[in-house]
Amino acid sequence: YNETELRARYASAGQSQVFRFLDSGMVDAAGKAQLMSQLAEIDTNFVNTLFRDTMAGASSMTDTLEPLPDVTHLARAGTSQKRGWFERGLKAVAAGQVAALVLAG
């Protein structure tokens, strides 16, 4: 990898912040090499396209989010209630009714 090219690529993708800890001296040489190697593998254009497409779809949604009618704190739930949630969750995942999306940046 070429660090100058990587920095330029990430800057043009609007992702310069990924170098913040490197620039502040918080990463040693081994960590820097590992991060640079990982960053070189990421297709920033593809990631930005996915993000734009996702946001475009989200902005066209007409549904509104509303709070759940009944919320129970995990710390206050009994063992049988937790087991029921776990089993219900597994069934929902198996039926394709649950999804999770983690975004960072």
Buried (B, 14 or more C-beta within 10 A) or exposed (E): EEEEEBBEBBEEBEBEEBBEEBEEEEBEEEEBEEBBEEBEEBEBEEEBEEBEEEEEEEEEEEEEEEEEEEEEEEEEEEEEEEEEEEEEEEEEEEEEEEEEEEEEE
